[in-house]
């Protein structure tokens, strides 16, 4: 067999990144988690643009509205709102008929009605601009048609009348930004610390590696709690290093890692 045939028959090796990717794809929980995280990220980034409500818009007529798949307002809300608006115009509402998305009613007053007062309808969150069909009795009686403003509140509203779905998605943006920022900070510190230790090498490398548990465990909480957390982390990490990483490394690197593991175990024994 020629050298060309041998080269063609040779099995192409895989990088550590390639093997890690293959294992991740074959493992369903990580793939499911990644898909769920992507879906949540897209919903938080794009969702507020399609919710139909600004996150800071206050709907005074929908304070503490319950979550509902059907459209608002309900017939009861319309029936309560129209007499209240009519009273602000110094009039009373009669012959109220709701047909689809339109309300037809008659406003009756003791004095001629001013059409400028009809702006009270569109100031409401439930109704739109009123259209006058006609006046009678010297302007003291008016036939009016008012459209109903339909809208969704899938998560309901809060105590200030703001849409909870939009505010939840906007809050998700903040949570994702905080998580990403914390990960980037930890990554920058870890890469910088490890690069310095690897560049200096020798005794500096050993000292920095020996002090790494102290850096990891530094933070709030009791000393015993931090020690327990690091011990649990180290047991898992050591198993991965021995079973997954060391078999892929040259003999010299395996020896160095074995020395590092023994040093950490000796340090834990002396601490206990």
C-alpha positions as CSV (number, residue, x, y, z in Angstrom):
1,X,0.0,0.0,0.0
2,X,1.4,3.4,-1.0
3,X,1.9,6.4,1.3
4,X,-1.0,8.1,-0.4
5,X,-3.4,5.2,0.3
6,X,-2.2,5.1,3.9
7,X,-2.9,8.8,4.3
8,X,-6.3,8.5,2.8
9,X,-7.1,5.5,5.1
10,X,-6.0,7.4,8.2
11,X,-8.7,8.3,10.6
12,X,-9.1,12.0,11.1
13,X,-8.8,13.0,14.7
14,X,-11.3,15.3,16.7
15,X,-10.4,18.3,18.7
16,X,-11.6,18.7,22.3
17,X,-14.1,21.3,21.2
18,X,-15.5,18.9,18.6
19,X,-15.8,16.0,21.1
20,X,-17.5,18.3,23.6
21,X,-19.9,19.5,21.0
22,X,-20.8,15.9,20.0
23,X,-21.4,14.9,23.6
24,X,-23.6,18.0,24.1
25,X,-25.7,17.2,21.1
26,X,-26.2,13.6,22.2
27,X,-27.2,14.7,25.7
28,X,-30.9,15.8,25.6
29,X,-31.0,17.8,28.9
30,X,-28.3,20.3,27.8
31,X,-29.9,20.7,24.3
32,X,-33.3,21.2,25.9
33,X,-31.9,23.8,28.3
34,X,-30.2,25.7,25.5
35,X,-33.3,25.7,23.4
36,X,-35.4,27.0,26.4
37,X,-32.8,29.7,27.1
38,X,-32.8,30.8,23.4
39,X,-36.6,30.9,23.4
40,X,-36.7,33.0,26.7
41,X,-34.1,35.3,25.3
42,X,-36.0,35.9,22.0
43,X,-39.3,36.4,23.9
44,X,-37.7,39.0,26.2
45,X,-36.0,40.8,23.3
46,X,-38.8,40.8,20.8
47,X,-42.0,40.2,22.9
48,X,-42.5,43.8,24.2
49,X,-42.7,45.0,20.6
50,X,-45.7,42.8,19.9
51,X,-47.5,42.9,23.3
52,X,-49.5,45.9,22.3
53,X,-48.7,47.9,25.4
54,X,-45.8,50.1,26.5
55,X,-44.3,48.8,29.7
56,X,-44.9,52.2,31.5
57,X,-48.4,52.9,30.1
58,X,-50.9,53.3,32.9
59,X,-54.5,52.2,32.2
60,X,-56.6,53.8,34.9
61,X,-59.7,51.8,34.0
62,X,-57.9,48.5,34.2
63,X,-56.3,48.6,37.7
64,X,-55.7,45.0,38.9
65,X,-57.4,43.5,35.9
66,X,-57.2,39.7,36.1
67,X,-55.4,37.6,33.5
68,X,-57.8,36.9,30.6
69,X,-57.6,35.3,27.2
70,X,-60.7,37.1,25.9
71,X,-60.6,40.8,25.0
72,X,-61.2,43.6,27.4
73,X,-63.4,45.5,28.3
74,X,-66.1,43.2,29.6
75,X,-69.8,44.2,29.1
76,X,-70.0,44.9,32.8
77,X,-67.1,47.4,32.6
78,X,-68.8,49.2,29.7
79,X,-72.1,49.4,31.5
80,X,-70.4,50.9,34.6
81,X,-68.1,53.3,32.6
82,X,-70.7,55.1,30.4
83,X,-73.0,56.4,33.2
84,X,-69.9,57.6,35.1
85,X,-68.6,59.5,32.0
86,X,-72.1,60.9,31.4
87,X,-72.2,62.3,34.9
88,X,-68.9,64.2,34.2
89,X,-70.7,65.9,31.3
90,X,-73.6,66.9,33.6
91,X,-75.9,64.6,31.7
92,X,-77.4,61.1,32.1
93,X,-77.1,58.2,29.7
94,X,-80.2,56.5,28.3
95,X,-81.0,53.8,25.8
96,X,-77.5,52.2,26.0
97,X,-77.1,49.5,23.3
98,X,-73.9,47.6,22.7
99,X,-73.5,46.1,19.2
100,X,-70.2,44.4,18.6
101,X,-67.5,47.0,19.1
102,X,-69.8,50.0,19.1
103,X,-72.0,51.6,21.8
104,X,-75.0,53.7,20.9
105,X,-76.6,55.8,23.6
106,X,-78.6,59.0,24.2
107,X,-77.2,61.8,26.4
108,X,-79.9,63.9,28.2
109,X,-79.1,67.2,30.0
110,X,-81.1,70.0,31.5
111,X,-79.1,72.5,29.4
112,X,-77.7,72.3,25.8
113,X,-74.8,69.8,25.5
114,X,-71.4,71.1,24.5
115,X,-69.7,68.8,22.0
116,X,-66.3,69.5,23.6
117,X,-67.5,67.5,26.6
118,X,-67.7,64.4,24.5
119,X,-63.9,64.2,24.7
120,X,-64.4,62.4,28.0
121,X,-65.2,59.3,26.0
122,X,-61.8,59.1,24.3
123,X,-60.0,59.9,27.6
124,X,-61.3,56.6,28.9
125,X,-59.3,53.5,28.3
126,X,-62.4,51.6,27.3
127,X,-63.8,53.9,24.6
128,X,-62.8,55.9,21.5
129,X,-63.8,59.2,20.0
130,X,-67.6,59.8,20.0
131,X,-69.6,60.5,16.8
132,X,-72.7,62.6,17.1
133,X,-75.7,61.2,15.2
134,X,-78.0,64.1,15.9
135,X,-79.4,66.6,18.5
136,X,-82.9,67.2,19.6
137,X,-84.8,69.3,22.2
138,X,-82.8,72.4,21.5
139,X,-79.5,70.6,22.0
140,X,-80.4,69.0,25.4
141,X,-80.6,65.5,23.9
142,X,-77.9,63.9,21.7
143,X,-77.7,60.6,19.9
144,X,-74.1,59.4,20.1
145,X,-72.1,56.4,18.8
146,X,-68.9,55.5,20.6
147,X,-66.4,52.7,19.5
148,X,-65.1,50.3,22.1
149,X,-61.3,50.0,22.3
150,X,-60.6,46.3,22.6
151,X,-57.3,45.0,24.0
152,X,-55.6,42.0,25.6
153,X,-54.2,41.6,29.1
154,X,-52.9,38.0,29.0
155,X,-51.1,38.4,32.4
156,X,-53.5,41.0,33.8
157,X,-52.4,44.4,35.2
158,X,-50.7,45.5,38.4
159,X,-51.9,47.9,41.1
160,X,-51.1,50.9,38.8
161,X,-52.9,49.5,35.7
162,X,-49.8,48.5,33.8
163,X,-49.7,45.4,31.6
164,X,-47.9,42.6,33.5
165,X,-46.9,40.7,30.4
166,X,-44.9,43.5,28.9
167,X,-43.3,44.3,32.3
168,X,-42.4,40.7,32.8
169,X,-40.6,40.5,29.4
170,X,-38.8,43.8,30.0
171,X,-37.8,42.5,33.5
172,X,-36.5,39.4,31.7
173,X,-34.2,41.6,29.7
174,X,-32.7,43.1,32.9
175,X,-32.2,39.6,34.4
176,X,-30.5,38.3,31.2
177,X,-28.2,41.4,31.1
178,X,-27.2,40.9,34.8
179,X,-26.5,37.2,34.2
180,X,-24.4,37.9,31.1
181,X,-22.5,40.7,32.8
182,X,-21.7,38.5,35.8
183,X,-20.5,35.7,33.5
184,X,-18.3,38.0,31.5
185,X,-16.8,39.5,34.7
186,X,-16.1,36.0,36.1
187,X,-14.6,34.9,32.7
188,X,-12.4,37.9,32.4
189,X,-11.1,37.5,36.0
190,X,-10.6,33.7,35.6
191,X,-8.8,34.0,32.2
192,X,-6.6,36.8,33.4
193,X,-5.7,34.9,36.6
194,X,-5.0,31.6,34.8
195,X,-3.0,33.3,32.0
196,X,-0.7,35.0,34.6
197,X,-0.2,31.7,36.4
198,X,0.6,29.9,33.2
199,X,2.9,32.6,31.9
200,X,4.9,32.9,35.0
201,X,5.0,29.2,35.7
202,X,7.2,27.5,38.3
203,X,6.7,28.5,41.9
204,X,4.4,31.4,41.0
205,X,2.1,29.0,39.2
206,X,2.0,26.6,42.2
207,X,1.4,29.5,44.7
208,X,-1.4,30.9,42.5
209,X,-3.0,27.5,42.0
210,X,-2.8,26.7,45.7
211,X,-4.5,30.0,46.5
212,X,-7.3,29.5,44.0
213,X,-9.6,27.8,46.4
214,X,-9.3,30.8,48.7
215,X,-10.3,33.1,45.8
216,X,-13.2,30.9,44.8
217,X,-14.5,30.6,48.4
218,X,-14.2,34.3,49.2
219,X,-17.5,36.0,49.6
220,X,-20.5,36.2,51.9
221,X,-21.4,33.4,54.3
222,X,-19.6,31.4,56.9
223,X,-16.2,29.9,56.5
224,X,-17.5,26.3,56.9
225,X,-20.1,26.9,54.3
226,X,-17.6,28.2,51.8
227,X,-15.3,25.2,52.5
228,X,-18.2,22.7,52.0
229,X,-19.1,24.4,48.7
230,X,-15.6,24.2,47.4
231,X,-15.2,20.6,48.5
232,X,-18.3,19.6,46.6
233,X,-17.1,21.5,43.5
234,X,-13.6,20.0,43.7
235,X,-14.9,16.4,43.9
236,X,-16.9,16.8,40.7
237,X,-14.1,18.7,39.0
238,X,-11.4,16.1,40.0
239,X,-13.5,13.2,38.6
240,X,-13.9,15.1,35.2
241,X,-10.2,15.8,35.1
242,X,-9.1,12.2,35.8
243,X,-11.7,10.4,33.6
244,X,-12.2,12.9,30.7
245,X,-9.3,15.2,30.3
246,X,-6.2,13.4,31.4
247,X,-6.5,10.5,29.0
248,X,-6.3,12.9,26.1
249,X,-3.1,14.7,27.3
250,X,0.5,13.7,26.8
251,X,2.3,11.8,29.6
252,X,4.2,14.9,30.8
253,X,1.1,16.9,31.2
254,X,-0.7,14.1,33.0
255,X,2.2,14.0,35.4
256,X,2.0,17.7,36.1
257,X,-1.8,17.5,36.6
258,X,-1.3,14.5,39.0
259,X,1.1,16.6,41.0
260,X,-1.3,19.5,41.2
261,X,-4.2,17.2,42.3
262,X,-2.0,15.7,45.1
263,X,-1.0,19.2,46.3
264,X,-4.7,20.2,46.5
265,X,-5.5,17.0,48.4
266,X,-2.7,17.6,50.8
267,X,-3.8,21.2,51.3
268,X,-7.4,20.0,52.1
269,X,-6.0,17.3,54.5
270,X,-4.0,19.9,56.4
271,X,-7.0,22.3,56.5
272,X,-9.2,19.6,58.0
